[in-house]
Amino acid sequence: MTSPSLRKLGSSDLEVFPLSLGGNVFGWTADEAASFAVLDAYTAAGGNFIDTADSYSAWVEGHRGGESETVVGNWAKARGNRADVVIATKVSQHPEYQGLTAANIKAAADASLRRLGTDYIDLYYTHFDKPDVPVEEIIGALDELVKAGKVRYIGASNISPERLEASLAFSDREGLARYVALQPHYNLVSRDTYEGDLQDLAERSGLAAVPYYALASGFLTGKYRPGTTVDSPRAGGASKHLDTERGRKVLTALDEIGRSHDVPVATVALAWLAARPTVAAPIASARTVEQLPALVGVAELALTEAEVARLTEASA
């Protein structure tokens, strides 16, 4: 029996909370103690779906990549709850494991398993597609990992509809592991990347979408307003939406709907995503426990059809 708040992830047997906790901040803007506190609060609220990548946080001076996976692994070991959480990680961007050749995928997976302190990854994404590598080589390597028991299910992120379709066709033709999830850039103010061919293909193929930048680098939390300054590494990316008509219309609609439900703006933005076709669980990250309730609140908030339509129209 699936818990009322859990959702089936595509054609897999994974059941996930409707908010995937982003691990990009773990070991970066949240140290290990802060990360443990956020992870504890997330699971205490019913959450079970943690998203990380082997490259988090290689962009920070002095970091090598894999810091986030290490934190998640240390936490799961300390809590003894590995079997209770769904851990997703990614391959292709780690400084020492660049690309999607078969040899690199296998070596990167072993390195991720070591950092995570586990013998299996629940969901393994290709982080950024590499069109110079044939889909046959990528799927073949991922299938070997599944057959070896190192990976339960596979997914794709940042991939074109054409390459995704070719990958699915090859899996089906050869009876190999098949993508069950897709991680697109998708939110109320960035709809063009996913809606259209990619979403149609996901729907036809039974893939679950797990959108990243679900809160548009923080813009959809409502903390960015005309005349305000926000101290955040992502402030530049978020505040640009204030200069667009779409951004301003979306904030107005979010404010009104948030007030009517007495919930934060971020919860409404995530609820709109969670109500979209194919979406299983948006991804959002929290540096502090205080930021978490607005995110996990998506499990409790059911928008009316009229509210969903209002937001869809405001963000068109």
C-alpha positions as CSV (number, residue, x, y, z in Angstrom):
1,M,0.0,0.0,0.0
2,T,1.3,3.4,-1.0
3,S,1.0,6.0,1.8
4,P,-1.4,8.8,0.8
5,S,1.5,11.3,0.6
6,L,3.8,9.1,-1.5
7,R,3.8,8.9,-5.3
8,K,4.9,6.1,-7.6
9,L,8.0,7.1,-9.6
10,G,7.1,6.3,-13.2
11,S,7.1,2.6,-14.0
12,S,9.4,1.8,-11.1
13,D,8.4,0.4,-7.8
14,L,9.9,3.4,-5.9
15,E,7.4,5.4,-3.9
16,V,8.5,8.9,-3.2
17,F,7.4,11.9,-1.1
18,P,6.1,14.7,-3.4
19,L,9.1,16.9,-2.5
20,S,12.6,15.7,-3.3
21,L,15.1,17.3,-1.0
22,G,17.9,18.9,-3.0
23,G,21.4,18.0,-1.8
24,N,23.3,20.7,-3.7
25,V,23.7,22.8,-0.5
26,F,25.0,19.9,1.7
27,G,28.7,20.4,2.4
28,W,28.5,23.8,0.8
29,T,26.2,26.5,2.3
30,A,25.1,24.0,4.9
31,D,27.9,22.2,6.8
32,E,27.5,18.7,8.0
33,A,25.7,19.5,11.2
34,A,23.3,21.8,9.5
35,S,22.7,19.3,6.7
36,F,22.0,16.5,9.2
37,A,19.5,18.7,10.9
38,V,17.7,19.4,7.6
39,L,17.7,15.8,6.6
40,D,16.4,14.8,10.1
41,A,13.6,17.4,9.8
42,Y,12.7,16.3,6.2
43,T,12.4,12.6,7.1
44,A,10.5,13.5,10.3
45,A,7.9,15.3,8.1
46,G,7.5,12.1,6.0
47,G,10.1,12.9,3.3
48,N,12.1,10.0,1.8
49,F,13.5,11.2,-1.5
50,I,17.0,12.8,-1.5
51,D,18.6,14.2,-4.6
52,T,22.4,14.7,-5.0
53,A,25.1,14.4,-7.6
54,D,28.7,13.4,-7.7
55,S,29.7,16.9,-8.8
56,Y,28.2,18.7,-5.8
57,S,30.0,21.0,-4.8
58,A,33.0,21.0,-7.1
59,W,32.4,24.6,-8.0
60,V,33.5,25.8,-4.5
61,E,37.2,26.6,-4.1
62,G,39.0,23.8,-2.3
63,H,36.2,21.3,-3.0
64,R,36.7,18.3,-5.3
65,G,33.1,17.2,-5.9
66,G,31.3,14.5,-4.0
67,E,31.0,16.6,-0.8
68,S,27.2,16.3,-0.9
69,E,27.2,12.5,-1.4
70,T,29.6,12.2,1.5
71,V,27.3,14.1,3.8
72,V,24.2,12.1,2.7
73,G,26.1,8.9,3.2
74,N,27.4,9.9,6.7
75,W,23.9,10.8,7.7
76,A,22.3,7.6,6.5
77,K,24.9,5.6,8.3
78,A,24.5,7.6,11.5
79,R,20.7,7.2,11.4
80,G,20.7,3.6,10.2
81,N,17.9,4.4,7.8
82,R,19.4,3.6,4.4
83,A,16.5,1.2,3.5
84,D,13.9,3.9,4.3
85,V,15.2,6.6,1.9
86,V,15.3,6.8,-1.9
87,I,18.7,8.3,-2.8
88,A,19.2,9.7,-6.3
89,T,22.6,10.8,-7.6
90,K,24.1,11.6,-11.0
91,V,27.0,11.0,-13.4
92,S,28.9,13.1,-16.0
93,Q,30.0,16.3,-14.3
94,H,32.5,15.2,-11.5
95,P,35.9,16.8,-12.3
96,E,37.6,13.4,-12.2
97,Y,34.7,11.5,-13.9
98,Q,33.7,13.7,-16.8
99,G,31.4,12.4,-19.5
100,L,29.2,9.4,-20.3
101,T,31.6,6.8,-21.8
102,A,30.9,3.3,-20.5
103,A,34.1,3.2,-18.5
104,N,33.5,6.5,-16.9
105,I,29.9,5.7,-15.9
106,K,31.0,2.5,-14.2
107,A,34.0,4.2,-12.4
108,A,31.9,7.2,-11.3
109,A,29.2,4.9,-10.0
110,D,31.7,3.0,-7.8
111,A,33.1,6.3,-6.5
112,S,29.5,7.5,-5.7
113,L,28.8,4.2,-3.9
114,R,31.9,4.7,-1.8
115,R,31.0,8.3,-0.8
116,L,27.4,7.3,-0.1
117,G,28.6,4.4,2.1
118,T,26.1,2.1,0.4
119,D,26.1,-0.8,-2.0
120,Y,23.2,0.4,-4.2
121,I,21.9,3.7,-5.7
122,D,18.1,3.9,-5.9
123,L,18.0,6.2,-8.9
124,Y,21.0,7.0,-11.1
125,Y,20.7,9.9,-13.6
126,T,22.9,10.9,-16.5
127,H,23.4,14.5,-15.3
128,F,24.1,16.2,-18.6
129,D,23.7,14.2,-21.8
130,K,26.8,14.0,-24.0
131,P,25.6,13.7,-27.6
132,D,29.1,12.6,-28.8
133,V,28.6,9.3,-26.9
134,P,26.1,6.9,-28.6
135,V,23.0,6.2,-26.6
136,E,23.7,2.5,-27.0
137,E,27.0,2.9,-25.0
138,I,25.3,4.9,-22.3
139,I,22.3,2.6,-21.8
140,G,24.6,-0.5,-22.1
141,A,26.7,0.7,-19.2
142,L,23.7,1.7,-17.1
143,D,22.2,-1.7,-17.7
144,E,25.3,-3.4,-16.5
145,L,25.1,-1.4,-13.2
146,V,21.5,-2.5,-12.8
147,K,22.3,-6.1,-13.5
148,A,25.2,-5.9,-11.0
149,G,22.8,-4.6,-8.3
150,K,24.7,-1.4,-7.9
151,V,21.8,0.7,-9.3
152,R,18.0,0.0,-9.0
153,Y,16.6,2.4,-11.6
154,I,18.0,4.9,-14.1
155,G,17.0,8.4,-15.1
156,A,18.1,11.2,-17.4
157,S,18.6,14.9,-16.9
158,N,19.3,17.7,-19.3
159,I,18.6,15.6,-22.4
160,S,16.9,16.5,-25.7
161,P,13.7,14.8,-26.8
162,E,15.5,13.2,-29.7
163,R,18.2,11.6,-27.6
164,L,15.7,10.5,-24.9
165,E,13.5,8.9,-27.6
166,A,16.5,7.1,-29.1
167,S,17.5,5.9,-25.6
168,L,14.1,4.5,-24.8
169,A,13.8,2.8,-28.2
170,F,17.2,1.1,-27.7
171,S,16.2,-0.1,-24.2
172,D,12.9,-1.5,-25.5
173,R,14.5,-3.1,-28.5
174,E,17.3,-4.8,-26.6
175,G,15.4,-5.5,-23.4
176,L,17.8,-3.4,-21.3
177,A,17.3,-1.1,-18.3
178,R,15.0,1.8,-19.3
179,Y,14.8,5.3,-18.0
180,V,12.0,5.7,-15.4
181,A,12.5,9.4,-14.5
182,L,13.5,12.6,-16.1
183,Q,15.0,15.6,-14.4
184,P,14.1,18.8,-16.3
185,H,14.6,22.5,-15.5
186,Y,11.0,23.4,-14.9
187,N,9.1,25.9,-12.7
188,L,6.4,28.6,-12.9
189,V,8.8,31.1,-14.6
190,S,10.7,28.6,-16.7
191,R,8.3,26.4,-18.6
192,D,9.7,26.4,-22.1
193,T,12.5,23.8,-21.6
194,Y,10.1,21.0,-20.5
195,E,6.7,21.7,-21.9
196,G,6.2,20.6,-25.4
197,D,8.1,17.7,-27.0
198,L,9.9,16.6,-23.8
199,Q,6.8,16.5,-21.7
200,D,4.8,14.8,-24.4
201,L,7.5,12.1,-24.7
202,A,7.6,11.6,-20.9
203,E,3.8,11.2,-20.8
204,R,3.7,8.8,-23.7
205,S,6.6,6.7,-22.2
206,G,5.4,6.6,-18.6
207,L,8.4,8.6,-17.2
208,A,8.1,10.6,-14.0
209,A,9.4,14.2,-14.0
210,V,11.4,15.4,-11.0
211,P,12.0,19.1,-11.9
212,Y,15.1,21.0,-10.6
213,Y,15.2,24.7,-10.0
214,A,11.6,24.2,-8.9
215,L,11.7,27.5,-7.0
216,A,13.7,29.4,-9.7
217,S,16.8,29.8,-7.5
218,G,14.6,31.2,-4.7
219,F,12.5,33.7,-6.8
220,L,9.4,31.6,-6.2
221,T,9.8,31.8,-2.4
222,G,8.6,35.4,-2.6
223,K,11.6,36.8,-0.8
224,Y,12.7,38.7,-3.9
225,R,10.7,41.9,-4.3
226,P,11.3,45.3,-5.9
227,G,13.7,47.3,-3.8
228,T,14.9,44.3,-1.6
229,T,18.4,42.9,-1.4
230,V,18.8,39.2,-0.6
231,D,22.1,37.8,0.7
232,S,22.3,34.6,-1.2
233,P,24.8,33.0,-3.7
234,R,21.9,32.6,-6.1
235,A,20.4,36.1,-5.7
236,G,21.4,37.2,-9.2
237,G,19.7,34.3,-10.9
238,A,16.5,34.8,-8.9
239,S,16.1,38.5,-9.0
240,K,16.2,38.7,-12.8
241,H,12.6,37.4,-12.9
242,L,11.5,40.6,-11.1
243,D,12.2,42.5,-14.4
244,T,9.8,40.4,-16.4
245,E,6.0,40.8,-16.7
246,R,5.7,37.0,-16.3
247,G,7.6,37.1,-13.0
248,R,5.5,40.0,-11.6
249,K,2.2,38.3,-12.6
250,V,3.3,35.0,-11.1
251,L,4.2,36.7,-7.8
252,T,0.8,38.4,-7.6
253,A,-1.1,35.2,-8.2
254,L,1.1,33.3,-5.7
255,D,0.5,35.9,-3.1
256,E,-3.3,35.8,-3.5
257,I,-3.5,32.0,-3.5
258,G,-1.0,31.7,-0.6
259,R,-3.1,34.1,1.5
260,S,-6.3,32.2,0.8
261,H,-4.7,28.9,2.0
262,D,-2.6,30.6,4.7
263,V,0.5,29.0,3.4
264,P,3.9,30.4,2.1
265,V,4.3,31.4,-1.5
266,A,6.9,28.7,-2.0
267,T,4.4,26.0,-1.0
268,V,1.9,27.2,-3.7
269,A,4.6,27.3,-6.4
270,L,5.6,23.7,-5.6
271,A,2.0,22.6,-5.5
272,W,1.4,24.0,-9.0
273,L,4.4,21.9,-10.2
274,A,3.3,18.8,-8.3
275,A,-0.1,19.1,-10.1
276,R,1.4,19.2,-13.6
277,P,1.2,16.2,-15.9
278,T,4.0,13.7,-15.4
279,V,5.5,15.5,-12.3
280,A,6.1,13.2,-9.3
281,A,8.2,15.4,-7.1
282,P,9.7,18.8,-7.5
283,I,13.2,19.3,-6.1
284,A,14.0,22.1,-3.6
285,S,16.8,22.5,-1.2
286,A,17.0,24.0,2.4
287,R,20.1,25.3,4.1
288,T,18.3,25.5,7.5
289,V,15.5,23.7,9.3
290,E,13.5,26.9,9.3
291,Q,13.3,26.9,5.4
292,L,11.9,23.3,5.4
293,P,8.2,23.7,6.3
294,A,7.4,25.8,3.2
295,L,8.8,23.0,1.1
296,V,7.3,19.9,2.7
297,G,4.0,21.7,2.9
298,V,3.4,20.7,-0.7
299,A,2.3,17.3,0.6
300,E,-0.7,18.8,2.4
301,L,-1.7,21.5,-0.1
302,A,-4.2,20.6,-2.8
303,L,-4.8,23.5,-5.2
304,T,-8.3,23.8,-6.8
305,E,-8.5,23.5,-10.6
306,A,-9.2,27.2,-10.8
307,E,-6.1,28.0,-8.8
308,V,-3.9,25.8,-11.0
309,A,-5.4,27.5,-14.0
310,R,-4.8,30.9,-12.6
311,L,-1.1,30.2,-12.1
312,T,-0.8,28.5,-15.5
313,E,-2.3,31.6,-17.1
314,A,-0.1,34.0,-15.1
315,S,3.0,32.2,-16.1
316,A,2.2,31.7,-19.8
